């Protein structure tokens, strides 16, 4: 009977603003301000409060409260990728192209003691995303990307959307 049919889930064509802005801008820009402090806070017991603050910052930037994203689905893993301290954000499941499955932030250099005032010695980081994408035939894929020098670099097809495969892809890029 027609009234008992389940409603077909609509296919999202545009990324959810909060999901997109959090992964592509908020986290990256906050890290950019002070990478050492960013890594310190994410690796501390203050992490849950910090993540909540990042979502609030995203909502302020957009001008609306987070409603379409379950922020509790965000998880964070800290460790190393090759010799670099790393933070891996597993994002809430993506639903549209350009939404990220994962974000990896790698601390690639830190200032030497005594260089605190030298801008050239500022801590450096690399910022990777594994994004949800679609092929021309409508099938899904992942896309490996990196933000560098204010530009979004697309490396094409990415690995399977698993933590291990994403870390492996990041290792091959550094």
Secondary structure, DSSP 8 states (H G I E B T S, - for coil): -GGGS--------S--HHHHHIIIIIHHHHHHH-HHHHHHHHTSTTHHHHHHHHHHHHHHHHTS---SS-GGG-EEEEEEETTEEEEEEE-S---STT-EEEEEEEEEE---TT-TT-GGGS-EEEEEEEEEEE-TTS-EEEEEEEEETTEEEEEEE---SSHHHHHHHHHHH-
